[in-house]
Amino acid sequence: MLVSIVHRVTGDGMAVVGTLLFTWWLAALAGGKESYEFFLGVFTRADGHLNPLGYLFGIGLTLAFFQHMASGVRHLVLDTGAGYELGANKRMAQGTFFFAIVATAAYWAFLLSGN
């Protein structure tokens, strides 16, 4: 049940936050140089690297994406008729959280390594 709820929350969260950020970004572009620099300044430092708020949004959206994706794959497997045994279902549900955390950590480790 928790994985189903988290699947809905991550999907809605990515849609709402993503839409708001994208709309704000487009408005900042249309608003001119000062407006766009303000937008960038909210999420980045003067040297161009992310500030804590930028990391919070970036890592949060990445975690939501990987959790939503893993949960969607789990639902796809369930749609084939597999994985309904109690033990298998519980392992798959727990696996979605494990995958999301590991994939997010690996993704950000790669980004921060400079490759």
Chimera marker file (.cmm) of the C-alpha trace (Angstrom):
<marker_set name="trace">
<marker id="1" x="0.000" y="0.000" z="0.000" r="1" g="1" b="0" radius="0.5"/>
<marker id="2" x="2.821" y="2.413" z="0.885" r="1" g="1" b="0" radius="0.5"/>
<marker id="3" x="4.508" y="1.931" z="-2.496" r="1" g="1" b="0" radius="0.5"/>
<marker id="4" x="1.237" y="2.707" z="-4.277" r="1" g="1" b="0" radius="0.5"/>
<marker id="5" x="0.753" y="5.885" z="-2.253" r="1" g="1" b="0" radius="0.5"/>
<marker id="6" x="4.374" y="6.961" z="-2.799" r="1" g="1" b="0" radius="0.5"/>
<marker id="7" x="3.964" y="6.253" z="-6.539" r="1" g="1" b="0" radius="0.5"/>
<marker id="8" x="1.052" y="8.676" z="-6.709" r="1" g="1" b="0" radius="0.5"/>
<marker id="9" x="2.776" y="11.293" z="-4.536" r="1" g="1" b="0" radius="0.5"/>
<marker id="10" x="6.002" y="11.195" z="-6.579" r="1" g="1" b="0" radius="0.5"/>
<marker id="11" x="4.089" y="11.404" z="-9.853" r="1" g="1" b="0" radius="0.5"/>
<marker id="12" x="1.975" y="14.332" z="-8.713" r="1" g="1" b="0" radius="0.5"/>
<marker id="13" x="4.943" y="15.986" z="-7.022" r="1" g="1" b="0" radius="0.5"/>
<marker id="14" x="7.107" y="15.811" z="-10.123" r="1" g="1" b="0" radius="0.5"/>
<marker id="15" x="4.257" y="17.123" z="-12.246" r="1" g="1" b="0" radius="0.5"/>
<marker id="16" x="3.453" y="20.055" z="-9.955" r="1" g="1" b="0" radius="0.5"/>
<marker id="17" x="7.014" y="21.041" z="-8.995" r="1" g="1" b="0" radius="0.5"/>
<marker id="18" x="8.312" y="20.442" z="-12.509" r="1" g="1" b="0" radius="0.5"/>
<marker id="19" x="5.541" y="22.502" z="-14.073" r="1" g="1" b="0" radius="0.5"/>
<marker id="20" x="6.030" y="25.371" z="-11.621" r="1" g="1" b="0" radius="0.5"/>
<marker id="21" x="9.817" y="25.412" z="-12.081" r="1" g="1" b="0" radius="0.5"/>
<marker id="22" x="9.519" y="25.177" z="-15.860" r="1" g="1" b="0" radius="0.5"/>
<marker id="23" x="6.932" y="27.980" z="-15.961" r="1" g="1" b="0" radius="0.5"/>
<marker id="24" x="9.090" y="30.149" z="-13.680" r="1" g="1" b="0" radius="0.5"/>
<marker id="25" x="12.127" y="29.438" z="-15.877" r="1" g="1" b="0" radius="0.5"/>
<marker id="26" x="10.217" y="30.415" z="-19.046" r="1" g="1" b="0" radius="0.5"/>
<marker id="27" x="8.889" y="33.583" z="-17.390" r="1" g="1" b="0" radius="0.5"/>
<marker id="28" x="12.415" y="34.449" z="-16.233" r="1" g="1" b="0" radius="0.5"/>
<marker id="29" x="13.707" y="33.995" z="-19.774" r="1" g="1" b="0" radius="0.5"/>
<marker id="30" x="10.968" y="36.219" z="-21.121" r="1" g="1" b="0" radius="0.5"/>
<marker id="31" x="11.517" y="38.787" z="-18.349" r="1" g="1" b="0" radius="0.5"/>
<marker id="32" x="15.037" y="39.692" z="-19.399" r="1" g="1" b="0" radius="0.5"/>
<marker id="33" x="18.538" y="39.368" z="-18.065" r="1" g="1" b="0" radius="0.5"/>
<marker id="34" x="17.840" y="40.543" z="-14.508" r="1" g="1" b="0" radius="0.5"/>
<marker id="35" x="14.855" y="38.235" z="-14.146" r="1" g="1" b="0" radius="0.5"/>
<marker id="36" x="16.807" y="35.239" z="-15.433" r="1" g="1" b="0" radius="0.5"/>
<marker id="37" x="19.786" y="36.007" z="-13.189" r="1" g="1" b="0" radius="0.5"/>
<marker id="38" x="17.438" y="36.123" z="-10.211" r="1" g="1" b="0" radius="0.5"/>
<marker id="39" x="16.032" y="32.720" z="-11.168" r="1" g="1" b="0" radius="0.5"/>
<marker id="40" x="19.525" y="31.256" z="-11.472" r="1" g="1" b="0" radius="0.5"/>
<marker id="41" x="20.575" y="32.926" z="-8.218" r="1" g="1" b="0" radius="0.5"/>
<marker id="42" x="17.878" y="31.098" z="-6.298" r="1" g="1" b="0" radius="0.5"/>
<marker id="43" x="19.404" y="27.709" z="-7.149" r="1" g="1" b="0" radius="0.5"/>
<marker id="44" x="23.086" y="28.471" z="-7.808" r="1" g="1" b="0" radius="0.5"/>
<marker id="45" x="26.018" y="30.305" z="-6.237" r="1" g="1" b="0" radius="0.5"/>
<marker id="46" x="28.063" y="32.997" z="-7.986" r="1" g="1" b="0" radius="0.5"/>
<marker id="47" x="30.548" y="30.368" z="-9.225" r="1" g="1" b="0" radius="0.5"/>
<marker id="48" x="27.755" y="28.519" z="-11.042" r="1" g="1" b="0" radius="0.5"/>
<marker id="49" x="27.561" y="25.551" z="-8.663" r="1" g="1" b="0" radius="0.5"/>
<marker id="50" x="24.366" y="24.606" z="-6.894" r="1" g="1" b="0" radius="0.5"/>
<marker id="51" x="23.582" y="26.114" z="-3.516" r="1" g="1" b="0" radius="0.5"/>
<marker id="52" x="21.806" y="24.071" z="-0.800" r="1" g="1" b="0" radius="0.5"/>
<marker id="53" x="18.366" y="24.913" z="-2.210" r="1" g="1" b="0" radius="0.5"/>
<marker id="54" x="19.492" y="23.799" z="-5.665" r="1" g="1" b="0" radius="0.5"/>
<marker id="55" x="20.728" y="20.503" z="-4.245" r="1" g="1" b="0" radius="0.5"/>
<marker id="56" x="17.486" y="20.048" z="-2.311" r="1" g="1" b="0" radius="0.5"/>
<marker id="57" x="15.360" y="20.445" z="-5.432" r="1" g="1" b="0" radius="0.5"/>
<marker id="58" x="17.740" y="18.486" z="-7.646" r="1" g="1" b="0" radius="0.5"/>
<marker id="59" x="18.197" y="15.520" z="-5.348" r="1" g="1" b="0" radius="0.5"/>
<marker id="60" x="14.523" y="15.541" z="-4.344" r="1" g="1" b="0" radius="0.5"/>
<marker id="61" x="13.301" y="15.483" z="-7.943" r="1" g="1" b="0" radius="0.5"/>
<marker id="62" x="15.863" y="12.820" z="-8.848" r="1" g="1" b="0" radius="0.5"/>
<marker id="63" x="14.789" y="10.617" z="-5.927" r="1" g="1" b="0" radius="0.5"/>
<marker id="64" x="11.129" y="11.107" z="-6.861" r="1" g="1" b="0" radius="0.5"/>
<marker id="65" x="11.901" y="10.199" z="-10.489" r="1" g="1" b="0" radius="0.5"/>
<marker id="66" x="13.749" y="6.987" z="-9.646" r="1" g="1" b="0" radius="0.5"/>
<marker id="67" x="11.132" y="5.948" z="-7.059" r="1" g="1" b="0" radius="0.5"/>
<marker id="68" x="8.308" y="6.595" z="-9.517" r="1" g="1" b="0" radius="0.5"/>
<marker id="69" x="10.145" y="4.697" z="-12.258" r="1" g="1" b="0" radius="0.5"/>
<marker id="70" x="10.896" y="1.681" z="-10.028" r="1" g="1" b="0" radius="0.5"/>
<marker id="71" x="7.323" y="1.588" z="-8.799" r="1" g="1" b="0" radius="0.5"/>
<marker id="72" x="6.066" y="1.787" z="-12.379" r="1" g="1" b="0" radius="0.5"/>
<marker id="73" x="8.255" y="-1.176" z="-13.359" r="1" g="1" b="0" radius="0.5"/>
<marker id="74" x="6.904" y="-3.053" z="-10.326" r="1" g="1" b="0" radius="0.5"/>
<marker id="75" x="3.355" y="-2.365" z="-11.496" r="1" g="1" b="0" radius="0.5"/>
<marker id="76" x="4.301" y="-3.537" z="-14.988" r="1" g="1" b="0" radius="0.5"/>
<marker id="77" x="5.567" y="-6.832" z="-13.544" r="1" g="1" b="0" radius="0.5"/>
<marker id="78" x="2.382" y="-7.178" z="-11.493" r="1" g="1" b="0" radius="0.5"/>
<marker id="79" x="0.332" y="-6.571" z="-14.644" r="1" g="1" b="0" radius="0.5"/>
<marker id="80" x="1.905" y="-9.676" z="-16.188" r="1" g="1" b="0" radius="0.5"/>
<marker id="81" x="0.470" y="-11.719" z="-13.314" r="1" g="1" b="0" radius="0.5"/>
<marker id="82" x="3.804" y="-12.294" z="-11.591" r="1" g="1" b="0" radius="0.5"/>
<marker id="83" x="4.841" y="-11.248" z="-8.108" r="1" g="1" b="0" radius="0.5"/>
<marker id="84" x="1.532" y="-11.572" z="-6.301" r="1" g="1" b="0" radius="0.5"/>
<marker id="85" x="2.915" y="-14.023" z="-3.737" r="1" g="1" b="0" radius="0.5"/>
<marker id="86" x="3.154" y="-12.219" z="-0.405" r="1" g="1" b="0" radius="0.5"/>
<marker id="87" x="6.921" y="-12.623" z="0.005" r="1" g="1" b="0" radius="0.5"/>
<marker id="88" x="7.737" y="-11.681" z="-3.596" r="1" g="1" b="0" radius="0.5"/>
<marker id="89" x="5.404" y="-8.700" z="-3.503" r="1" g="1" b="0" radius="0.5"/>
<marker id="90" x="6.958" y="-7.413" z="-0.279" r="1" g="1" b="0" radius="0.5"/>
<marker id="91" x="10.512" y="-7.825" z="-1.657" r="1" g="1" b="0" radius="0.5"/>
<marker id="92" x="9.592" y="-5.981" z="-4.862" r="1" g="1" b="0" radius="0.5"/>
<marker id="93" x="7.974" y="-3.168" z="-2.863" r="1" g="1" b="0" radius="0.5"/>
<marker id="94" x="11.040" y="-2.792" z="-0.644" r="1" g="1" b="0" radius="0.5"/>
<marker id="95" x="13.253" y="-3.069" z="-3.706" r="1" g="1" b="0" radius="0.5"/>
<marker id="96" x="11.687" y="0.045" z="-5.222" r="1" g="1" b="0" radius="0.5"/>
<marker id="97" x="12.871" y="2.135" z="-2.274" r="1" g="1" b="0" radius="0.5"/>
<marker id="98" x="16.309" y="0.525" z="-2.289" r="1" g="1" b="0" radius="0.5"/>
<marker id="99" x="16.686" y="1.085" z="-6.041" r="1" g="1" b="0" radius="0.5"/>
<marker id="100" x="15.572" y="4.722" z="-5.808" r="1" g="1" b="0" radius="0.5"/>
<marker id="101" x="18.085" y="5.540" z="-3.080" r="1" g="1" b="0" radius="0.5"/>
<marker id="102" x="20.987" y="3.711" z="-4.738" r="1" g="1" b="0" radius="0.5"/>
<marker id="103" x="20.216" y="5.118" z="-8.209" r="1" g="1" b="0" radius="0.5"/>
<marker id="104" x="19.915" y="8.663" z="-6.849" r="1" g="1" b="0" radius="0.5"/>
<marker id="105" x="23.210" y="8.345" z="-4.964" r="1" g="1" b="0" radius="0.5"/>
<marker id="106" x="24.951" y="6.921" z="-8.052" r="1" g="1" b="0" radius="0.5"/>
<marker id="107" x="23.513" y="9.616" z="-10.328" r="1" g="1" b="0" radius="0.5"/>
<marker id="108" x="24.596" y="12.485" z="-8.063" r="1" g="1" b="0" radius="0.5"/>
<marker id="109" x="28.000" y="10.874" z="-7.415" r="1" g="1" b="0" radius="0.5"/>
<marker id="110" x="28.495" y="10.801" z="-11.190" r="1" g="1" b="0" radius="0.5"/>
<marker id="111" x="27.350" y="14.416" z="-11.584" r="1" g="1" b="0" radius="0.5"/>
<marker id="112" x="29.563" y="15.659" z="-8.776" r="1" g="1" b="0" radius="0.5"/>
<marker id="113" x="32.613" y="13.696" z="-9.963" r="1" g="1" b="0" radius="0.5"/>
<marker id="114" x="32.895" y="16.070" z="-12.911" r="1" g="1" b="0" radius="0.5"/>
<marker id="115" x="32.590" y="13.431" z="-15.660" r="1" g="1" b="0" radius="0.5"/>
<link id1="1" id2="2" r="1" g="1" b="0" radius="0.2"/>
<link id1="2" id2="3" r="1" g="1" b="0" radius="0.2"/>
<link id1="3" id2="4" r="1" g="1" b="0" radius="0.2"/>
<link id1="4" id2="5" r="1" g="1" b="0" radius="0.2"/>
<link id1="5" id2="6" r="1" g="1" b="0" radius="0.2"/>
<link id1="6" id2="7" r="1" g="1" b="0" radius="0.2"/>
<link id1="7" id2="8" r="1" g="1" b="0" radius="0.2"/>
<link id1="8" id2="9" r="1" g="1" b="0" radius="0.2"/>
<link id1="9" id2="10" r="1" g="1" b="0" radius="0.2"/>
<link id1="10" id2="11" r="1" g="1" b="0" radius="0.2"/>
<link id1="11" id2="12" r="1" g="1" b="0" radius="0.2"/>
<link id1="12" id2="13" r="1" g="1" b="0" radius="0.2"/>
<link id1="13" id2="14" r="1" g="1" b="0" radius="0.2"/>
<link id1="14" id2="15" r="1" g="1" b="0" radius="0.2"/>
<link id1="15" id2="16" r="1" g="1" b="0" radius="0.2"/>
<link id1="16" id2="17" r="1" g="1" b="0" radius="0.2"/>
<link id1="17" id2="18" r="1" g="1" b="0" radius="0.2"/>
<link id1="18" id2="19" r="1" g="1" b="0" radius="0.2"/>
<link id1="19" id2="20" r="1" g="1" b="0" radius="0.2"/>
<link id1="20" id2="21" r="1" g="1" b="0" radius="0.2"/>
<link id1="21" id2="22" r="1" g="1" b="0" radius="0.2"/>
<link id1="22" id2="23" r="1" g="1" b="0" radius="0.2"/>
<link id1="23" id2="24" r="1" g="1" b="0" radius="0.2"/>
<link id1="24" id2="25" r="1" g="1" b="0" radius="0.2"/>
<link id1="25" id2="26" r="1" g="1" b="0" radius="0.2"/>
<link id1="26" id2="27" r="1" g="1" b="0" radius="0.2"/>
<link id1="27" id2="28" r="1" g="1" b="0" radius="0.2"/>
<link id1="28" id2="29" r="1" g="1" b="0" radius="0.2"/>
<link id1="29" id2="30" r="1" g="1" b="0" radius="0.2"/>
<link id1="30" id2="31" r="1" g="1" b="0" radius="0.2"/>
<link id1="31" id2="32" r="1" g="1" b="0" radius="0.2"/>
<link id1="32" id2="33" r="1" g="1" b="0" radius="0.2"/>
<link id1="33" id2="34" r="1" g="1" b="0" radius="0.2"/>
<link id1="34" id2="35" r="1" g="1" b="0" radius="0.2"/>
<link id1="35" id2="36" r="1" g="1" b="0" radius="0.2"/>
<link id1="36" id2="37" r="1" g="1" b="0" radius="0.2"/>
<link id1="37" id2="38" r="1" g="1" b="0" radius="0.2"/>
<link id1="38" id2="39" r="1" g="1" b="0" radius="0.2"/>
<link id1="39" id2="40" r="1" g="1" b="0" radius="0.2"/>
<link id1="40" id2="41" r="1" g="1" b="0" radius="0.2"/>
<link id1="41" id2="42" r="1" g="1" b="0" radius="0.2"/>
<link id1="42" id2="43" r="1" g="1" b="0" radius="0.2"/>
<link id1="43" id2="44" r="1" g="1" b="0" radius="0.2"/>
<link id1="44" id2="45" r="1" g="1" b="0" radius="0.2"/>
<link id1="45" id2="46" r="1" g="1" b="0" radius="0.2"/>
<link id1="46" id2="47" r="1" g="1" b="0" radius="0.2"/>
<link id1="47" id2="48" r="1" g="1" b="0" radius="0.2"/>
<link id1="48" id2="49" r="1" g="1" b="0" radius="0.2"/>
<link id1="49" id2="50" r="1" g="1" b="0" radius="0.2"/>
<link id1="50" id2="51" r="1" g="1" b="0" radius="0.2"/>
<link id1="51" id2="52" r="1" g="1" b="0" radius="0.2"/>
<link id1="52" id2="53" r="1" g="1" b="0" radius="0.2"/>
<link id1="53" id2="54" r="1" g="1" b="0" radius="0.2"/>
<link id1="54" id2="55" r="1" g="1" b="0" radius="0.2"/>
<link id1="55" id2="56" r="1" g="1" b="0" radius="0.2"/>
<link id1="56" id2="57" r="1" g="1" b="0" radius="0.2"/>
<link id1="57" id2="58" r="1" g="1" b="0" radius="0.2"/>
<link id1="58" id2="59" r="1" g="1" b="0" radius="0.2"/>
<link id1="59" id2="60" r="1" g="1" b="0" radius="0.2"/>
<link id1="60" id2="61" r="1" g="1" b="0" radius="0.2"/>
<link id1="61" id2="62" r="1" g="1" b="0" radius="0.2"/>
<link id1="62" id2="63" r="1" g="1" b="0" radius="0.2"/>
<link id1="63" id2="64" r="1" g="1" b="0" radius="0.2"/>
<link id1="64" id2="65" r="1" g="1" b="0" radius="0.2"/>
<link id1="65" id2="66" r="1" g="1" b="0" radius="0.2"/>
<link id1="66" id2="67" r="1" g="1" b="0" radius="0.2"/>
<link id1="67" id2="68" r="1" g="1" b="0" radius="0.2"/>
<link id1="68" id2="69" r="1" g="1" b="0" radius="0.2"/>
<link id1="69" id2="70" r="1" g="1" b="0" radius="0.2"/>
<link id1="70" id2="71" r="1" g="1" b="0" radius="0.2"/>
<link id1="71" id2="72" r="1" g="1" b="0" radius="0.2"/>
<link id1="72" id2="73" r="1" g="1" b="0" radius="0.2"/>
<link id1="73" id2="74" r="1" g="1" b="0" radius="0.2"/>
<link id1="74" id2="75" r="1" g="1" b="0" radius="0.2"/>
<link id1="75" id2="76" r="1" g="1" b="0" radius="0.2"/>
<link id1="76" id2="77" r="1" g="1" b="0" radius="0.2"/>
<link id1="77" id2="78" r="1" g="1" b="0" radius="0.2"/>
<link id1="78" id2="79" r="1" g="1" b="0" radius="0.2"/>
<link id1="79" id2="80" r="1" g="1" b="0" radius="0.2"/>
<link id1="80" id2="81" r="1" g="1" b="0" radius="0.2"/>
<link id1="81" id2="82" r="1" g="1" b="0" radius="0.2"/>
<link id1="82" id2="83" r="1" g="1" b="0" radius="0.2"/>
<link id1="83" id2="84" r="1" g="1" b="0" radius="0.2"/>
<link id1="84" id2="85" r="1" g="1" b="0" radius="0.2"/>
<link id1="85" id2="86" r="1" g="1" b="0" radius="0.2"/>
<link id1="86" id2="87" r="1" g="1" b="0" radius="0.2"/>
<link id1="87" id2="88" r="1" g="1" b="0" radius="0.2"/>
<link id1="88" id2="89" r="1" g="1" b="0" radius="0.2"/>
<link id1="89" id2="90" r="1" g="1" b="0" radius="0.2"/>
<link id1="90" id2="91" r="1" g="1" b="0" radius="0.2"/>
<link id1="91" id2="92" r="1" g="1" b="0" radius="0.2"/>
<link id1="92" id2="93" r="1" g="1" b="0" radius="0.2"/>
<link id1="93" id2="94" r="1" g="1" b="0" radius="0.2"/>
<link id1="94" id2="95" r="1" g="1" b="0" radius="0.2"/>
<link id1="95" id2="96" r="1" g="1" b="0" radius="0.2"/>
<link id1="96" id2="97" r="1" g="1" b="0" radius="0.2"/>
<link id1="97" id2="98" r="1" g="1" b="0" radius="0.2"/>
<link id1="98" id2="99" r="1" g="1" b="0" radius="0.2"/>
<link id1="99" id2="100" r="1" g="1" b="0" radius="0.2"/>
<link id1="100" id2="101" r="1" g="1" b="0" radius="0.2"/>
<link id1="101" id2="102" r="1" g="1" b="0" radius="0.2"/>
<link id1="102" id2="103" r="1" g="1" b="0" radius="0.2"/>
<link id1="103" id2="104" r="1" g="1" b="0" radius="0.2"/>
<link id1="104" id2="105" r="1" g="1" b="0" radius="0.2"/>
<link id1="105" id2="106" r="1" g="1" b="0" radius="0.2"/>
<link id1="106" id2="107" r="1" g="1" b="0" radius="0.2"/>
<link id1="107" id2="108" r="1" g="1" b="0" radius="0.2"/>
<link id1="108" id2="109" r="1" g="1" b="0" radius="0.2"/>
<link id1="109" id2="110" r="1" g="1" b="0" radius="0.2"/>
<link id1="110" id2="111" r="1" g="1" b="0" radius="0.2"/>
<link id1="111" id2="112" r="1" g="1" b="0" radius="0.2"/>
<link id1="112" id2="113" r="1" g="1" b="0" radius="0.2"/>
<link id1="113" id2="114" r="1" g="1" b="0" radius="0.2"/>
<link id1="114" id2="115" r="1" g="1" b="0" radius="0.2"/>
</marker_set>
